[in-house]
């Protein structure tokens, strides 16, 4: 048993694409024994390239480290029997099966799995939930961004709605799913009982629509796009300088006064139009004109360093390659590599039981035989299942 925080936890990750696998990887990073079940065709993200190597696309590999791989054709009853046997010894199931799939397997309601396996934490990830007017609809990140208002607030004020540049809905859903699993496990430690964790992309997308949703619920006014600006804070925006563009993120009056002083115009902070944040919001256009004129004369990188040292959050706007190449990203170990594997580092740093890269993303069915043996299958049974087509390639 490894010495990580979740050592001894057995997770069956039967999910595909992003949110579920991301949840499973987070649990695996912190020591859980995560078994990834794929259909014979594999998780479709194995093909989401380039780049692609023998282990699949970079997209797939960034979501499936620290897992063991098994291929099961769950359309077959004999493969489902293997699945049920694996759940007998599992603590957690993560799945995002299509609506009706569980019913076709004789599970009338997702919560019924916890009746069959009383200690199981069943984390079900869906697009819109299984009930309600939109229940059962499929959900992909961009479509849910569109349906939940996130695209409507992203983009230039005079431009069209834009998809967020990262799959924020899927990632947020994966994080919420991991929180749901850990919360249910904490409760199980007291009650001894598992439960269903119902996590949908729809709900998670609305939950991260901050502050736009909160603003609307308080005012009844539909939020509009504001480009790089912030609807509630000013100055909180991107500006050009003489060298590189920078983002100025002023959060209070002290920071605004420091910004004006560093730019050589301390009186700007005493201008009645800009005294308080509410004043600056009311006169946002005039404030932007003043700051744009002053910042255009500055060396962006030097200014960001001096302002940050003075307590004002300002940063040059870097591309992904520049961001991961900074000395700080290296110090925080935010890029992992082993052999051909490359992936993001661990965002959670625990002092006694840190996350670790124990195993690389599995090849299709790479750990099939060892996982089936752990579930009590012998050579003859494995051979029979393999010959019948219930299993993919076993290694």
C-alpha positions in Angstrom: 0.0 0.0 0.0 1.4 3.4 -0.9 1.6 6.2 1.7 -0.6 8.7 -0.1 -3.7 10.3 1.4 -6.2 8.0 -0.4 -4.2 4.8 -0.3 -6.5 1.8 0.1 -9.4 3.5 -1.7 -10.6 1.4 -4.7 -12.2 3.5 -7.5 -13.8 2.1 -10.6 -13.7 4.9 -13.3 -16.2 3.8 -16.0 -16.4 7.4 -17.4 -15.2 8.8 -20.7 -14.0 12.1 -22.2 -13.2 14.8 -19.6 -15.2 15.5 -16.4 -15.3 11.9 -15.1 -11.7 11.0 -16.0 -10.5 14.2 -14.5 -12.2 13.4 -11.2 -10.7 9.9 -11.3 -7.3 11.2 -12.0 -7.4 13.6 -9.1 -8.3 10.7 -6.8 -5.5 8.6 -8.3 -3.0 11.4 -8.0 -3.6 11.2 -4.2 -3.2 7.5 -3.9 -6.5 5.8 -4.8 -6.3 2.6 -6.8 -8.3 3.7 -9.9 -9.3 1.1 -12.4 -10.3 2.7 -15.7 -12.9 0.7 -17.7 -13.0 1.5 -21.5 -15.2 0.0 -24.2 -13.5 -2.0 -27.0 -13.2 1.2 -29.1 -11.5 3.0 -26.3 -12.1 6.3 -24.7 -12.7 8.7 -27.6 -10.2 11.2 -26.2 -7.4 8.7 -27.2 -7.9 10.1 -30.7 -8.2 13.8 -29.7 -5.0 14.8 -31.4 -2.5 15.8 -32.5 -0.2 15.1 -30.8 -0.8 11.4 -30.5 1.7 8.6 -29.6 1.3 4.9 -28.6 -0.4 5.9 -25.4 -3.0 8.0 -27.2 -3.5 11.8 -27.6 -2.0 14.3 -25.2 -5.6 15.2 -24.4 -6.2 11.6 -23.1 -2.9 11.3 -21.3 -3.5 14.5 -19.4 -6.6 13.0 -17.8 -5.7 9.3 -17.1 -2.4 9.0 -15.3 -2.3 6.9 -12.1 -5.0 4.5 -13.3 -5.0 0.9 -14.4 -6.7 0.0 -17.6 -9.3 -2.7 -18.4 -11.4 -3.1 -21.5 -15.0 -4.4 -21.1 -17.8 -4.6 -23.7 -20.5 -3.6 -21.3 -23.1 -4.2 -24.0 -22.6 -7.9 -23.2 -24.2 -9.5 -20.2 -21.1 -11.6 -19.4 -19.0 -8.4 -19.4 -21.5 -6.7 -17.1 -21.1 -9.6 -14.7 -17.4 -8.8 -14.5 -18.3 -5.2 -13.8 -20.7 -6.1 -11.0 -18.0 -8.3 -9.4 -15.5 -5.5 -9.6 -18.0 -3.2 -7.8 -18.3 -5.7 -5.0 -14.8 -4.7 -3.8 -15.0 -1.0 -4.8 -15.5 2.1 -2.7 -16.3 4.5 -5.5 -17.9 4.2 -9.0 -17.5 7.2 -11.4 -19.6 6.9 -14.6 -21.3 9.0 -17.2 -23.3 6.4 -19.0 -25.9 7.6 -21.5 -29.4 8.0 -20.3 -31.2 4.7 -20.3 -28.0 2.6 -20.3 -28.4 1.7 -16.6 -32.1 0.9 -17.1 -31.2 -1.4 -20.0 -28.9 -3.3 -17.6 -31.8 -3.9 -15.1 -30.9 -0.9 -12.9 -34.2 1.1 -12.9 -32.8 4.1 -11.0 -29.1 5.2 -10.5 -29.6 5.2 -6.8 -30.4 1.5 -7.0 -26.7 0.7 -7.4 -26.2 1.8 -3.8 -28.9 -0.5 -2.7 -27.2 -3.4 -4.5 -23.8 -2.3 -3.1 -24.6 -0.6 0.2 -21.1 0.9 0.8 -20.6 2.2 -2.7 -20.2 5.9 -3.5 -21.8 6.1 -6.9 -20.7 9.3 -8.6 -22.9 9.9 -11.7 -21.9 12.7 -14.0 -24.5 13.8 -16.6 -25.1 16.7 -18.9 -28.3 18.0 -17.3 -29.2 15.4 -14.7 -31.6 12.5 -15.1 -34.8 14.3 -14.3 -36.4 17.7 -14.9 -37.4 19.3 -18.2 -33.9 18.9 -19.7 -33.1 15.7 -17.9 -31.4 13.0 -19.9 -30.0 15.4 -22.6 -26.4 14.7 -23.5 -23.9 17.4 -22.5 -20.6 18.5 -24.0 -18.7 21.4 -22.5 -19.2 24.0 -25.3 -22.9 23.2 -25.7 -23.4 23.6 -21.9 -21.4 26.8 -21.9 -23.9 28.1 -24.5 -26.9 26.8 -22.6 -25.9 28.2 -19.3 -24.9 31.8 -20.2 -21.2 31.5 -20.0 -20.6 32.3 -23.7 -23.0 35.2 -23.4 -20.6 37.0 -21.0 -17.4 36.0 -22.8 -16.0 38.2 -25.6 -15.7 41.8 -26.6 -18.6 44.1 -25.7 -19.3 44.7 -29.4 -18.5 41.2 -30.6 -20.3 37.8 -30.6 -20.5 35.4 -27.7 -17.3 33.3 -27.5 -16.6 29.9 -26.1 -14.2 30.0 -23.1 -10.7 29.0 -24.3 -10.5 26.1 -21.8 -13.3 23.5 -21.2 -14.2 25.2 -17.9 -17.5 23.4 -17.5 -16.0 19.9 -17.8 -13.1 20.8 -15.5 -15.3 22.4 -12.9 -17.6 19.4 -13.0 -14.7 17.1 -12.5 -13.6 19.1 -9.5 -17.1 19.1 -8.0 -17.4 15.4 -8.6 -14.1 14.8 -6.7 -15.5 17.0 -3.8 -18.8 15.0 -3.9 -16.9 11.7 -3.6 -14.7 12.9 -0.7 -17.8 14.4 1.0 -19.7 11.1 0.7 -16.7 9.1 1.9 -16.5 11.3 5.0 -20.2 10.7 5.7 -19.7 7.0 5.1 -17.1 6.9 7.8 -19.8 7.8 10.2 -22.8 5.9 8.8 -21.2 3.0 7.0 -23.4 3.7 4.0 -22.7 4.8 0.5 -24.9 7.1 -1.6 -25.5 8.5 -5.0 -23.6 11.7 -6.0 -25.6 13.4 -8.8 -23.3 15.9 -10.6 -24.3 17.6 -13.8 -22.5 19.8 -16.2 -25.5 22.1 -16.3 -25.5 22.7 -12.5 -21.7 23.2 -12.3 -21.8 25.7 -15.2 -24.4 27.8 -13.5 -22.4 27.6 -10.2 -19.3 29.1 -11.7 -21.1 31.9 -13.6 -19.8 34.3 -11.0 -20.3 37.2 -10.5 -22.7 37.4 -13.5 -25.4 35.1 -12.1 -25.3 36.7 -8.6 -25.5 40.2 -10.2 -28.5 39.2 -12.2 -30.3 37.6 -9.2 -29.9 40.8 -7.2 -30.6 43.3 -10.0 -32.7 41.6 -12.6 -30.5 43.1 -15.2 -29.1 40.7 -17.9 -25.3 40.8 -17.8 -23.5 41.9 -20.9 -20.0 41.1 -22.4 -17.3 43.4 -21.1 -14.2 42.0 -22.9 -11.3 41.8 -20.6 -12.9 44.2 -18.1 -14.7 43.1 -14.9 -18.4 43.9 -14.4 -17.9 44.8 -10.7 -14.3 46.2 -10.3 -12.2 48.9 -12.0 -9.5 49.1 -13.1 -9.6 45.4 -13.8 -8.6 45.1 -17.4 -5.9 44.5 -20.0 -3.8 47.3 -21.3 -1.1 47.7 -23.9 2.3 49.0 -22.9 5.4 50.0 -24.9 6.6 46.4 -24.7 4.0 43.7 -23.8 0.4 43.8 -22.8 -0.4 43.6 -19.1 -3.4 42.9 -17.0 -4.1 45.3 -14.2 -6.2 43.8 -11.4 -6.9 46.5 -8.8 -9.0 45.2 -6.0 -9.2 48.1 -3.5 -8.6 51.8 -3.0 -5.1 51.4 -1.6 -4.0 49.4 -4.6 -5.5 52.1 -6.9 -3.6 54.8 -5.1 -0.4 52.8 -5.4 -1.0 52.3 -9.1 -1.4 56.0 -9.7 1.7 56.9 -7.7 3.8 54.3 -9.5 2.6 55.7 -12.8 3.7 59.2 -11.7 0.2 60.6 -11.3 -0.9 60.2 -7.6 -3.5 62.9 -8.1 -5.5 60.6 -10.3 -6.5 58.6 -7.2 -8.0 61.8 -5.7 -10.0 62.7 -8.8 -13.7 62.7 -7.7 -14.5 60.5 -10.7 -12.2 57.7 -9.4 -12.3 58.0 -5.6 -14.1 54.7 -4.9 -14.7 51.6 -6.8 -18.3 52.6 -7.4 -17.1 55.9 -8.9 -14.6 54.1 -11.1 -17.3 51.7 -12.4 -19.6 54.7 -13.1 -16.7 56.4 -15.0 -15.1 53.3 -16.4 -14.6 54.7 -19.9 -12.8 57.8 -18.8 -10.6 55.9 -16.3 -9.6 53.5 -19.1 -8.6 56.4 -21.3 -6.4 57.9 -18.6 -4.7 54.6 -17.7 -4.2 53.6 -21.4 -2.4 56.8 -22.0 -0.1 56.4 -19.0 0.6 52.7 -19.5 1.4 53.1 -23.2 4.7 54.7 -22.2 5.7 51.9 -19.8 7.9 48.8 -20.1 5.2 46.2 -19.3 7.5 43.6 -17.7 9.3 46.1 -15.5 6.1 47.8 -14.5 4.5 44.5 -13.6 7.5 43.6 -11.4 7.5 47.0 -9.6 3.7 47.1 -9.1 3.6 43.5 -7.8 6.4 44.3 -5.4 4.3 47.3 -4.2 1.2 45.1 -3.7 -0.7 45.8 -6.9 -1.6 42.6 -8.9 -0.3 43.3 -12.4 1.0 40.7 -14.8 2.3 40.5 -18.3 -0.1 38.5 -20.5 1.8 35.4 -21.4 1.0 32.6 -23.8 0.9 29.0 -22.6 4.5 28.3 -23.6 5.8 31.3 -21.7 3.7 30.6 -18.7 4.9 27.0 -18.2 8.5 28.1 -18.8 8.7 30.6 -15.9 11.0 29.8 -13.1 8.1 29.8 -10.7 6.2 27.1 -12.7 9.3 25.0 -12.5 9.7 25.6 -8.8 6.1 24.6 -8.3 6.7 21.5 -10.4 3.7 22.2 -12.7 5.1 20.2 -15.7 5.6 16.5 -15.2 7.6 14.2 -17.5 8.6 10.6 -17.5 9.8 8.9 -20.6 7.4 10.0 -23.4 4.8 11.2 -20.9 4.2 14.9 -20.5 1.4 16.4 -18.3 0.4 19.1 -16.0 1.7 19.0 -12.4 -0.2 18.5 -9.2 -2.1 21.7 -8.1 -2.6 20.4 -4.5 0.5 20.3 -2.4 0.1 18.2 0.8 2.9 18.4 3.3 3.0 14.8 4.6 1.2 12.8 1.9 1.9 14.6 -1.5 0.5 13.5 -4.8 2.8 11.5 -7.0 3.1 10.1 -10.5 3.0 6.4 -9.8 1.8 5.0 -13.1 1.5 6.4 -16.6 -1.8 6.5 -18.5 -2.7 2.9 -19.4 -2.6 1.4 -22.8 -6.0 -0.1 -23.8 -6.6 -3.1 -21.5 -3.1 -3.0 -20.1 -4.0 -4.2 -16.7 -6.9 -6.4 -17.6 -5.5 -9.8 -16.3 -4.3 -8.5 -13.0 -7.5 -6.6 -12.3 -9.6 -9.7 -13.2 -7.5 -11.9 -11.0 -7.9 -9.5 -8.1 -11.7 -9.9 -8.7 -11.4 -13.6 -8.3 -11.2 -14.8 -11.9 -9.0 -17.7 -12.9 -7.2 -18.5 -16.1 -10.0 -20.5 -17.6 -12.7 -17.9 -16.9 -10.5 -15.1 -18.3 -9.9 -17.2 -21.4 -13.6 -17.9 -21.8 -14.5 -14.2 -21.5 -11.8 -13.2 -23.9 -12.8 -15.8 -26.5 -16.5 -14.7 -26.2 -15.6 -11.1 -26.9 -16.4 -9.7 -23.5 -12.9 -8.4 -23.0 -10.7 -6.3 -25.1 -6.9 -7.0 -25.4 -5.5 -8.2 -22.1 -1.8 -7.7 -21.3 
